[in-house]
Amino acid sequence: MFASSSATEAVQHAPLITNDATILGIFALMLGWVFYTSHSQSAFWKKFYGVVPAVLLCYFLPSLLNTFDIIRGEDSNLYFVASRYLLPACLVLLTISIDLPAIKRLGSKAVILFLTGTVGIVIGGPIALMIVATFVPELIGVSGPDAVWRGMTTVAGSWIGGSANQAAMKEIYGAGDQIFSAMVTVDVIVANLWMAVLLIMSGRAAQIDAKSGADVSAIAELKEKVEQFHAKHARIPTLADLMLIVAVGLGVTGFAHLFADIVTPYFVANHPDLAKFSFHSKFFWMIIFASTAGIILSFTKVRKLEGAGASKVGSSFLYVLIATVGMKMDIRMIMDTPLFFVIGVIWMTIHAGLMLVIARIIKAPLFYMAVGSQANVGGAASAPIVASAFHPSLAPVGVLLAVLGYTLGTYMAWLCGQVLQVIGA
């Protein structure tokens, strides 16, 4: 009788759609609708997306399907495929466009503030966890998949690099789906609140810079250099261009898997003590290989593929990954995580405070501080938005620094995770 009751319950709770091909098709339609409406000239949609970030919908809509049993994320293989095949390709295509000499020409203050933002994220998370754990000690001493420190590593990945690095940290540190759902909510809401603050500050940039005594003479020269660079390299992609982009992304992904298959067993057999540093994780070595290969290729002619839209193809892979992450979320977790929002706000406050202090000390323009922060926290999705708030021609500068964030994201988020593990485990 018990078995019969259980079988009936299983039938009642069975998801409406179980075919992964159908689910992928629904995700594609959802993403297409989000991007179509977010670029619409309609006054309604402009106002809507002025309040609700498009990336939040890309997470949220698939999560509704999971929450209401239309699909069951934990039974689908789509996330595995996206994280193992599309994620490495995405990282490669986002990093091959990095121009380290161009970033250097932005001036030392821009790079200093960007790196300050990175440091703020790396140290801010552990400090926030220690502060809150003083009042809620049960947050630490937990080692399971839903430990708070594991979830925080995914926020570190997002706030230093972006969604790709966030997914990488989820896999590397084994964050459970429940804590991940909560932390994605914290990530998106807190990050967008900070972006709103930066956009408000951009409207007062002239007064703020004048009061701080910042030298803004380099901004005009910067605008000109950026415009010349993109005018020289941008082109309408041909089929050959797109096939080369796919070849680079998926080709490096294939070798990343091969590298991981060789290196991981070596460390497991010869260095068992290095498991705590993620050296026994195939996913870790796969992501490290893909990111490093992208950096190396950025010094070759391959980086010219960016002019044909390499980063756009990489971003399309990324948004498919975001949808598959969303399908594992349960939106009811939003009401259950006020404590995590406290951690997120303290974390962001440390990041923001450190950047404002350093900007004041070195007399850097507000533009460098704002874009350096968003290149970390928001990545390529929002750094150009903040940059263009200062001047439309400066949007590519946000992309440039955001690409640097993608490059550092895996390494620095992993370092932050190691510190969080020491505190929280």
Backbone hydrogen bonds, N-H to C=O, Kabsch-Sander energy under -0.5 kcal/mol:
donor,donor_aa,acceptor,acceptor_aa,energy
5,S,1,M,-2.4
6,S,2,F,-2.4
7,A,3,A,-2.4
8,T,4,S,-2.3
9,E,5,S,-2.3
10,A,6,S,-2.3
11,V,7,A,-2.1
12,Q,8,T,-2.5
13,H,9,E,-1.9
14,A,11,V,-1.0
16,L,69,D,-1.6
17,I,70,I,-3.2
20,D,18,T,-0.6
23,I,19,N,-2.2
24,L,20,D,-2.8
25,G,21,A,-2.0
26,I,22,T,-2.2
27,F,23,I,-2.5
28,A,24,L,-2.5
29,L,25,G,-2.0
30,M,26,I,-2.4
31,L,27,F,-2.9
32,G,28,A,-2.5
33,W,29,L,-2.3
34,V,30,M,-2.5
35,F,31,L,-2.5
36,Y,32,G,-2.3
37,T,33,W,-2.6
38,S,34,V,-2.4
39,H,35,F,-1.0
40,S,37,T,-1.2
46,K,42,S,-2.3
47,K,43,A,-2.1
48,F,44,F,-2.7
49,Y,45,W,-2.9
50,G,46,K,-0.8
51,V,47,K,-0.6
51,V,48,F,-1.3
52,V,48,F,-3.1
56,L,53,P,-0.6
57,L,53,P,-1.3
58,C,54,A,-1.7
59,Y,55,V,-1.2
60,F,56,L,-3.1
61,L,57,L,-2.7
63,S,59,Y,-1.4
64,L,60,F,-1.6
65,L,61,L,-1.1
66,N,62,P,-1.5
67,T,63,S,-2.9
68,F,64,L,-2.1
69,D,66,N,-1.4
70,I,65,L,-2.3
71,I,65,L,-1.7
73,G,327,M,-0.6
75,D,72,R,-1.6
76,S,72,R,-0.5
76,S,73,G,-1.2
81,V,77,N,-2.2
82,A,78,L,-2.7
83,S,79,Y,-2.9
84,R,80,F,-2.0
85,Y,81,V,-2.3
86,L,81,V,-0.9
87,L,82,A,-2.3
89,A,85,Y,-1.1
90,C,86,L,-2.6
91,L,87,L,-2.4
92,V,88,P,-2.1
93,L,89,A,-2.4
94,L,90,C,-1.9
95,T,91,L,-1.5
96,I,92,V,-1.9
98,I,95,T,-1.5
100,L,98,I,-0.6
103,I,99,D,-2.4
104,K,100,L,-2.1
105,R,101,P,-1.9
106,L,102,A,-0.8
106,L,103,I,-0.8
107,G,104,K,-1.5
111,V,107,G,-1.5
112,I,108,S,-3.1
113,L,109,K,-2.3
114,F,110,A,-2.0
115,L,111,V,-2.8
116,T,112,I,-2.3
117,G,113,L,-2.2
118,T,114,F,-1.8
119,V,115,L,-2.7
120,G,116,T,-2.6
121,I,117,G,-1.6
122,V,118,T,-2.4
123,I,119,V,-2.7
124,G,120,G,-1.7
125,G,121,I,-1.6
127,I,123,I,-2.0
128,A,124,G,-2.8
129,L,125,G,-2.5
130,M,126,P,-2.3
131,I,127,I,-2.4
132,V,128,A,-2.4
133,A,129,L,-2.4
134,T,130,M,-1.0
134,T,131,I,-0.6
135,F,131,I,-0.6
135,F,132,V,-1.2
136,V,132,V,-2.3
139,L,136,V,-1.9
140,I,137,P,-1.6
141,G,424,G,-1.9
142,V,424,G,-1.5
147,A,144,G,-1.7
150,R,147,A,-0.5
151,G,147,A,-1.6
152,M,148,V,-2.3
153,T,149,W,-1.2
154,T,150,R,-0.8
154,T,151,G,-0.7
155,V,151,G,-1.1
156,A,152,M,-2.3
157,G,153,T,-2.0
158,S,154,T,-2.0
159,W,155,V,-3.0
160,I,156,A,-1.5
161,G,157,G,-2.2
162,G,157,G,-1.9
166,Q,162,G,-2.2
167,A,163,S,-2.5
168,A,164,A,-1.8
169,M,165,N,-2.3
170,K,166,Q,-1.9
171,E,167,A,-1.7
172,I,168,A,-2.7
173,Y,169,M,-2.6
174,G,170,K,-0.5
175,A,170,K,-1.5
176,G,145,P,-3.7
180,F,176,G,-2.1
181,S,177,D,-2.4
182,A,178,Q,-1.9
183,M,179,I,-2.4
184,V,180,F,-2.5
185,T,181,S,-1.5
186,V,182,A,-2.0
187,D,183,M,-3.0
188,V,184,V,-2.6
189,I,185,T,-2.2
190,V,186,V,-2.4
191,A,187,D,-2.2
192,N,188,V,-1.9
193,L,189,I,-1.9
194,W,190,V,-2.0
195,M,191,A,-2.0
196,A,192,N,-2.0
197,V,193,L,-1.7
198,L,194,W,-2.1
199,L,195,M,-2.4
200,I,196,A,-2.0
201,M,197,V,-2.3
202,S,198,L,-2.1
203,G,199,L,-0.9
203,G,200,I,-0.7
204,R,201,M,-1.8
205,A,202,S,-1.4
208,I,204,R,-2.5
209,D,205,A,-3.0
210,A,206,A,-2.1
211,K,207,Q,-2.2
212,S,208,I,-1.9
213,G,209,D,-1.1
214,A,209,D,-1.9
215,D,363,K,-1.1
216,V,214,A,-0.7
219,I,216,V,-1.3
220,A,216,V,-0.6
221,E,217,S,-0.8
222,L,218,A,-2.3
223,K,219,I,-2.3
224,E,220,A,-1.8
225,K,221,E,-2.1
226,V,222,L,-2.3
227,E,223,K,-2.2
228,Q,224,E,-2.1
229,F,225,K,-2.2
230,H,226,V,-2.1
231,A,227,E,-1.9
232,K,228,Q,-1.6
233,H,229,F,-1.7
234,A,230,H,-2.1
235,R,307,G,-1.9
242,L,238,T,-2.2
243,M,239,L,-2.4
244,L,240,A,-2.1
245,I,241,D,-2.4
246,V,242,L,-2.4
247,A,243,M,-2.3
248,V,244,L,-2.6
249,G,245,I,-2.5
250,L,246,V,-2.8
251,G,247,A,-2.1
252,V,248,V,-2.3
253,T,249,G,-1.4
254,G,250,L,-2.2
255,F,251,G,-1.8
256,A,252,V,-2.2
257,H,253,T,-2.0
258,L,254,G,-1.9
259,F,255,F,-2.8
260,A,256,A,-2.3
261,D,257,H,-2.3
262,I,258,L,-1.3
263,V,259,F,-3.0
264,T,260,A,-1.9
266,Y,262,I,-0.9
267,F,263,V,-2.0
268,V,264,T,-2.4
269,A,265,P,-2.4
270,N,266,Y,-2.6
271,H,267,F,-2.2
274,L,271,H,-1.8
275,A,272,P,-1.2
276,K,273,D,-0.5
277,F,274,L,-1.3
278,S,275,A,-1.9
279,F,274,L,-1.6
281,S,278,S,-1.6
282,K,280,H,-0.6
285,W,281,S,-1.6
286,M,282,K,-2.3
287,I,283,F,-2.4
288,I,284,F,-2.4
289,F,285,W,-2.3
290,A,286,M,-2.2
291,S,287,I,-2.6
292,T,288,I,-2.4
293,A,289,F,-2.7
294,G,290,A,-2.0
295,I,291,S,-1.8
296,I,292,T,-2.4
297,L,293,A,-2.7
298,S,294,G,-1.1
299,F,296,I,-1.6
300,T,297,L,-1.8
303,R,297,L,-0.7
303,R,300,T,-1.4
304,K,301,K,-1.8
305,L,302,V,-2.2
306,E,303,R,-1.8
307,G,304,K,-1.3
308,A,305,L,-1.0
309,G,306,E,-1.5
310,A,305,L,-1.2
313,V,309,G,-2.1
314,G,310,A,-2.4
315,S,311,S,-2.4
316,S,312,K,-1.9
317,F,313,V,-1.9
318,L,314,G,-2.0
319,Y,315,S,-2.2
320,V,316,S,-1.4
321,L,317,F,-2.0
322,I,318,L,-2.5
323,A,319,Y,-2.0
324,T,320,V,-1.9
325,V,321,L,-2.1
326,G,322,I,-2.6
327,M,323,A,-1.7
328,K,325,V,-1.6
329,M,326,G,-2.0
331,I,329,M,-0.5
333,M,330,D,-2.3
334,I,331,I,-1.7
335,M,332,R,-0.7
336,D,333,M,-1.0
337,T,334,I,-0.9
340,F,337,T,-0.5
341,F,337,T,-1.3
342,V,338,P,-1.5
343,I,339,L,-1.8
344,G,340,F,-2.4
345,V,341,F,-2.7
346,I,342,V,-2.3
347,W,343,I,-2.5
348,M,344,G,-2.6
349,T,345,V,-2.3
350,I,346,I,-2.0
351,H,347,W,-2.0
352,A,348,M,-3.0
353,G,349,T,-2.9
354,L,350,I,-2.3
355,M,351,H,-1.9
356,L,352,A,-2.5
357,V,353,G,-2.1
358,I,354,L,-2.3
359,A,355,M,-2.7
360,R,356,L,-1.8
361,I,357,V,-2.2
362,I,358,I,-2.6
363,K,359,A,-0.5
364,A,359,A,-2.1
368,Y,365,P,-0.7
369,M,365,P,-1.4
370,A,366,L,-3.0
371,V,367,F,-2.6
372,G,368,Y,-2.2
373,S,369,M,-2.1
374,Q,370,A,-2.3
375,A,371,V,-2.4
376,N,372,G,-0.8
376,N,373,S,-0.6
377,V,373,S,-3.0
378,G,374,Q,-1.6
379,G,374,Q,-2.0
381,A,378,G,-0.8
382,S,379,G,-0.9
383,A,379,G,-2.7
386,V,382,S,-2.1
387,A,383,A,-2.5
388,S,384,P,-2.7
389,A,385,I,-1.0
390,F,386,V,-0.6
390,F,387,A,-1.3
391,H,387,A,-1.6
394,L,391,H,-2.2
395,A,392,P,-1.4
397,V,394,L,-1.2
398,G,394,L,-1.0
398,G,395,A,-0.8
399,V,395,A,-1.5
400,L,396,P,-2.7
401,L,397,V,-2.4
402,A,398,G,-2.2
403,V,399,V,-2.5
404,L,400,L,-1.4
405,G,401,L,-1.8
406,Y,402,A,-2.2
407,T,403,V,-2.0
408,L,404,L,-2.4
409,G,405,G,-2.4
410,T,406,Y,-0.7
412,M,408,L,-3.0
413,A,409,G,-2.3
414,W,410,T,-1.5
415,L,411,Y,-1.8
416,C,412,M,-2.5
417,G,413,A,-2.4
418,Q,414,W,-1.9
419,V,415,L,-1.8
420,L,416,C,-2.6
421,Q,417,G,-2.4
422,V,418,Q,-1.7
423,I,419,V,-1.8
424,G,420,L,-3.4
425,A,421,Q,-2.2
